[in-house]
């Protein structure tokens, strides 16, 4: 079941949830008023996914939180202050992360200080380019301090541009 997103489709509520999860301005960045979005819903009417012309922005989990698609990650990357909700990685891990492999703490250069385990994060190369989205497995301090262990469970990577 799918319907065009408009004011009656609950986008204002989804914007509020995004602001709560990622900080002020995230809702407007993910779901701009002037853009035509599609909200896919469950048979009961609960929002399940939000899509734009370029692809999936977010999925809405039963826990009431968003999981990011690459397009949603791009929008948040452009809207959020650095380093909020970002895990910065080096050259050594970039090709693996782009391929959808997980981020290990040993390759992390920096992590947004607000990151907690279970948070949705943007995986960004040290050049500043978004290379993946995923879920943090550790808090920011642990991500930066640990020399072993998984830091981010990557959901989706971006292919390298040639």
C-alpha positions as CSV (number, residue, x, y, z in Angstrom):
1,X,0.0,0.0,0.0
2,X,1.5,3.3,-1.1
3,X,0.2,6.9,-1.2
4,X,1.6,10.3,-2.2
5,X,2.8,12.1,0.8
6,X,1.0,15.3,1.7
7,X,0.1,17.1,4.9
8,X,-2.6,14.5,5.6
9,X,-0.3,11.6,5.2
10,X,1.6,12.2,8.5
11,X,4.7,13.9,7.1
12,X,4.7,16.5,9.8
13,X,4.8,13.7,12.4
14,X,7.7,12.1,10.5
15,X,9.6,15.4,10.4
16,X,9.2,15.7,14.2
17,X,10.5,12.2,14.7
18,X,13.5,13.0,12.5
19,X,14.2,16.2,14.5
20,X,14.1,14.2,17.7
21,X,16.3,11.4,16.4
22,X,18.9,13.5,14.5
23,X,18.5,17.0,15.8
24,X,16.8,20.2,14.8
25,X,16.4,20.6,11.0
26,X,16.7,16.9,10.2
27,X,13.0,16.6,9.5
28,X,13.0,19.4,7.0
29,X,16.2,18.1,5.3
30,X,14.8,14.6,4.9
31,X,11.2,15.5,4.0
32,X,11.2,19.0,2.4
33,X,7.7,20.6,2.1
34,X,8.1,21.4,-1.6
35,X,9.1,17.8,-2.6
36,X,6.7,15.1,-3.7
37,X,7.4,12.0,-1.6
38,X,5.8,8.6,-1.4
39,X,5.0,7.0,1.9
40,X,4.7,3.2,1.7
41,X,2.4,2.0,4.5
42,X,1.6,-1.3,6.2
43,X,-1.9,-2.7,5.8
44,X,-2.8,-1.1,9.1
45,X,-1.7,2.3,7.8
46,X,1.6,2.7,9.7
47,X,4.3,4.4,7.7
48,X,6.9,1.8,6.6
49,X,9.2,3.6,4.1
50,X,9.5,7.0,2.6
51,X,10.8,7.3,-1.0
52,X,11.8,10.2,-3.2
53,X,12.6,10.2,-6.9
54,X,16.2,9.3,-6.2
55,X,15.4,6.3,-4.0
56,X,14.6,5.3,-0.4
57,X,15.1,8.0,2.2
58,X,14.2,6.1,5.3
59,X,12.4,3.1,6.7
60,X,10.3,3.6,9.8
61,X,10.9,0.8,12.3
62,X,8.4,-0.7,14.7
63,X,10.5,0.9,17.5
64,X,9.5,4.3,16.2
65,X,13.0,5.2,14.8
66,X,14.2,5.7,11.3
67,X,16.8,3.6,9.5
68,X,18.5,5.5,6.7
69,X,18.8,4.8,3.1
70,X,21.7,6.2,1.1
71,X,19.5,9.1,-0.2
72,X,18.4,9.9,3.3
73,X,22.0,9.8,4.4
74,X,23.0,12.3,1.7
75,X,20.3,14.7,2.8
76,X,21.4,14.5,6.5
77,X,25.1,14.8,5.5
78,X,24.3,18.1,3.8
79,X,22.1,19.4,6.7
80,X,23.8,18.3,9.9
81,X,26.8,20.2,11.5
82,X,30.1,18.3,11.3
83,X,30.7,15.7,13.0
84,X,27.1,15.1,14.2
85,X,26.0,11.4,13.6
86,X,29.1,10.8,11.5
87,X,31.8,8.2,11.8
88,X,34.8,9.3,9.8
89,X,37.0,6.5,8.3
90,X,40.4,6.4,6.5
91,X,41.5,5.3,3.1
92,X,42.3,1.8,4.2
93,X,38.7,0.9,5.0
94,X,36.9,3.0,2.3
95,X,36.7,0.3,-0.4
96,X,35.3,-2.3,2.0
97,X,32.8,0.1,3.5
98,X,31.6,1.2,0.1
99,X,31.1,-2.5,-0.6
100,X,28.8,-2.8,2.4
101,X,31.3,-4.3,4.8
102,X,31.2,-3.2,8.5
103,X,33.3,-0.4,10.0
104,X,35.8,-1.6,12.6
105,X,37.0,0.8,15.3
106,X,40.6,0.5,14.4
107,X,39.9,2.4,11.1
108,X,37.8,5.2,12.6
109,X,39.4,8.7,12.7
110,X,36.6,10.5,14.4
111,X,33.0,10.0,15.6
112,X,30.2,12.4,16.4
113,X,30.2,12.9,20.3
114,X,26.5,12.2,20.6
115,X,26.6,8.7,19.0
116,X,25.2,5.9,21.2
117,X,24.9,2.2,20.5
118,X,21.9,1.7,18.2
119,X,22.0,5.1,16.6
120,X,21.7,5.5,12.9
121,X,25.0,7.0,11.6
122,X,26.6,8.3,8.4
123,X,29.9,6.7,7.5
124,X,32.0,9.4,5.8
125,X,35.5,9.3,4.3
126,X,38.1,11.6,5.6
127,X,37.7,13.7,2.4
128,X,34.1,14.4,3.5
129,X,32.2,12.1,1.1
130,X,29.4,9.9,2.4
131,X,30.3,6.3,1.7
132,X,27.7,4.3,3.7
133,X,24.9,4.4,6.3
134,X,24.4,2.0,9.2
135,X,23.9,1.5,12.9
136,X,26.5,2.3,15.6
137,X,27.5,-0.7,17.7
138,X,29.4,1.4,20.2
139,X,29.2,4.9,21.7
140,X,31.4,7.7,20.3
141,X,34.1,7.4,23.0
142,X,34.5,3.7,22.5
143,X,34.5,4.0,18.7
144,X,37.4,6.4,18.9
145,X,39.3,4.6,21.8
146,X,39.0,0.9,20.8
147,X,41.6,-0.7,18.6
148,X,39.4,-3.8,17.9
149,X,35.7,-4.5,17.4
150,X,32.9,-3.5,15.1
151,X,32.0,0.2,15.3
152,X,29.2,0.4,12.7
153,X,27.0,-2.3,11.2
154,X,26.8,-1.0,7.6
155,X,23.4,-1.4,6.0
156,X,24.2,0.1,2.6
157,X,27.4,1.5,0.9
158,X,27.8,3.8,-2.0
159,X,29.6,2.6,-5.1
160,X,32.9,4.4,-5.9
161,X,32.5,7.0,-8.6
162,X,34.9,6.5,-11.5
